């Protein structure tokens, strides 16, 4: 189990938001924390601690008037910590190389691969050809519907018809180096982790790393995630982290994870 830091950027600022509140119309989101410092500051902290594998997420679409400011913040973070961070948000086969050239270790993709509510295999093949399996992370962030977890796209706003289960993970594992999975319904709400989702992920027999994000608000949540995941599921802590106005100390988290 590893700690995977995050840098979420919205409207040109580092923020922690309630994931389910994000809306492209009006560039709206319910905010838990808005940083005074830039993305490069947080990237520098992670670099100094030697914490790798964190993710930068651009939360504005390319059509937003804030997109260039958000993208500029992301580039500052990548320059501050070359090869230490992954990046996602509007990534496709034509722009992925630019982010890798700026210092991203991996690119994170959702919407380009999941189009029309289904897995678009041609686009998945194009992404793997463009960057290689070893530099591609698939974002399978999900929301509950009718008792099952469905992958959501377009900054977590639209449901696909794809369920997160062993069949889906087995299908996708040969195309990526890691899975990133936000439990969107609890993202930013400090209500605890989605235990059924964690149990399902832990039951998968594949070897591809999985990073879970969403709902962690106490040290007990981290202990529970470690126990349920058998130590093989990595964790992201957002709003609850002291760096983002929360109460959980980074040093204590690192000690718990071991």
Secondary structure, 3 states (H helix, E strand, C coil): CCECCEEEEECCEEEEECHHHCECHHHECCEEEECCCCHHHHHHHHHHHCCCCEEEEECCCCCCCCHHHHHHHHHHHHHHCCCCEEEECCCCCCCHHHHHHCCCCEEEECCCCEECCEECHHHHHHHHHHHCHHHEEEECCEEEECCEEEEEECCCCEEEEEECCHHHHHHHHHHCCEEEEEECCCCCCCCCCCHHHHHHHHCCCCCCEEEEECCCCCHHHHHHHHHHCCCCEEEECCCCEHHHCCCECHHHHHHHHC
